[in-house]
Amino acid sequence: MDTYAQRLLVSDPLREPYIRSAIRVLQLPQGSRGLDAGCGIGLQAPLLAEAVGPAGHITGLDLSPGFLVHAREIAEKAALSERIAFQQGDVSKLPFDDDTFDWAWSADCVGYAPGEPVPLVKELARVVKPGGIVAVIAWSSQQLLPGYPLLEARLNATTAGIAPFVCGMRPQSHFLRALGWLRDGGLEEVTARTFVGDVQAPLSDDIHSALTALFQMRWPGVQSEVSPEDWAEYQRLCQPESPDFILNLTDYYAFFTETLFHGKVLR
Ligand SMILES: C[S@@+](CC[C@H](N)C(=O)[O-])C[C@H]1O[C@@H](n2cnc3c(N)ncnc32)[C@H](O)[C@@H]1O
């Protein structure tokens, strides 16, 4: 498994509880057929399959054939291969006919994508039957370095830290403006909801590893964009081998949010 895929897997215990909550909010119909667009290594397809029950079906789609190998393994281990299929493809040009699915879901993919989001929403809506839901969820904020809000703000103000709010994007295309781009993509009854995950010391081994992976995913390559003092402080607090690794604080507390935008296809 490549490093990025490994980090997605290791950080999943942080996300799974609120991804489950987000899926519950959608009230996906039992027995429905859905698309997981940009499914990555398939961490959410089993949760979506569980939500639609044994008569339902999920198609996971991703650009990366390597990720799909892991996705198939995860579905097989969960004994869900019959109910989940994976296919390589591009969300901007979905290899499906109009009205193929009852709903479409995209986690940390459509909301992260560089370029204009509206054509991607239209493409998701095209393959969903009238009355079905298009749902887009992405990381929206965090407080991971308690006691160091200015350092965290400066790390977040780097190119990597500010993802998924891609630099140079029109304000209207920013993820937190998705109410607008879902409406512009032709969806009705557009709704937003933010889900919070939080953790506190003492951390279990799983959550400790998940947060360590998250630090590496949130602020990769920040060195060239922060001062030498901030870089040294970042290393002191965020490197597992440091004696001052922040996750070892006995009063460690952190939270993070993902925001779900969804709307209905009514044509
Ligand atoms: C941050 S990962 C999220 C994966 C998964 N949805 C999750 O939440 O664990 C983004 C995924 O989107 C995929 N991706 C990026 N652009 C894509 C595109 N144009 N079409 C399909 N997949 C894409 C990447 O290969 C990657 O697996």
The ligand as an SDF file (V2000), in Angstrom:
LIG
                    3D

 27 29  0  0  0  0  0  0  0  0999 V2000
   -8.8020   12.2750   -0.4240 C   0  0  0  0  0  0  0  0  0  0  0  0
   -9.1020   10.8050   -1.3290 S   0  0  0  0  0  0  0  0  0  0  0  0
  -10.6700   10.3460   -0.6470 C   0  0  0  0  0  0  0  0  0  0  0  0
  -10.9830    8.9120   -0.8540 C   0  0  0  0  0  0  0  0  0  0  0  0
  -12.2700    8.4140   -0.1970 C   0  0  0  0  0  0  0  0  0  0  0  0
  -13.4540    9.0210   -0.7380 N   0  0  0  0  0  0  0  0  0  0  0  0
  -12.2200    8.6440    1.2930 C   0  0  0  0  0  0  0  0  0  0  0  0
  -12.8680    9.5880    1.7640 O   0  0  0  0  0  0  0  0  0  0  0  0
  -11.5260    7.8840    1.9820 O   0  0  0  0  0  0  0  0  0  0  0  0
   -9.5620   11.4490   -2.9190 C   0  0  0  0  0  0  0  0  0  0  0  0
   -9.8060   10.3630   -3.9460 C   0  0  0  0  0  0  0  0  0  0  0  0
  -10.3540   10.9300   -5.1250 O   0  0  0  0  0  0  0  0  0  0  0  0
   -9.7710   10.3030   -6.2440 C   0  0  0  0  0  0  0  0  0  0  0  0
   -9.9240   11.2070   -7.3820 N   0  0  0  0  0  0  0  0  0  0  0  0
   -9.3420   12.4190   -7.5600 C   0  0  0  0  0  0  0  0  0  0  0  0
   -9.7590   12.9630   -8.7260 N   0  0  0  0  0  0  0  0  0  0  0  0
  -10.6220   12.0810   -9.2720 C   0  0  0  0  0  0  0  0  0  0  0  0
  -11.3780   12.0670  -10.4670 C   0  0  0  0  0  0  0  0  0  0  0  0
  -11.3170   13.0980  -11.3320 N   0  0  0  0  0  0  0  0  0  0  0  0
  -12.1560   10.9990  -10.7380 N   0  0  0  0  0  0  0  0  0  0  0  0
  -12.2080    9.9530   -9.8630 C   0  0  0  0  0  0  0  0  0  0  0  0
  -11.5090    9.9080   -8.7100 N   0  0  0  0  0  0  0  0  0  0  0  0
  -10.7360   10.9570   -8.4220 C   0  0  0  0  0  0  0  0  0  0  0  0
   -8.3390   10.0470   -5.8290 C   0  0  0  0  0  0  0  0  0  0  0  0
   -7.7500    9.0170   -6.6080 O   0  0  0  0  0  0  0  0  0  0  0  0
   -8.5260    9.6520   -4.3680 C   0  0  0  0  0  0  0  0  0  0  0  0
   -8.7240    8.2750   -4.2340 O   0  0  0  0  0  0  0  0  0  0  0  0
  1  2  1  0
  2  3  1  0
  2 10  1  0
  3  4  1  0
  4  5  1  0
  5  6  1  0
  5  7  1  0
  7  8  2  0
  7  9  1  0
 10 11  1  0
 11 12  1  0
 11 26  1  0
 12 13  1  0
 13 14  1  0
 13 24  1  0
 14 15  1  0
 14 23  1  0
 15 16  2  0
 16 17  1  0
 17 18  1  0
 17 23  2  0
 18 19  1  0
 18 20  2  0
 20 21  1  0
 21 22  2  0
 22 23  1  0
 24 25  1  0
 24 26  1  0
 26 27  1  0
M  CHG  2   2   1   9  -1
M  END
$$$$
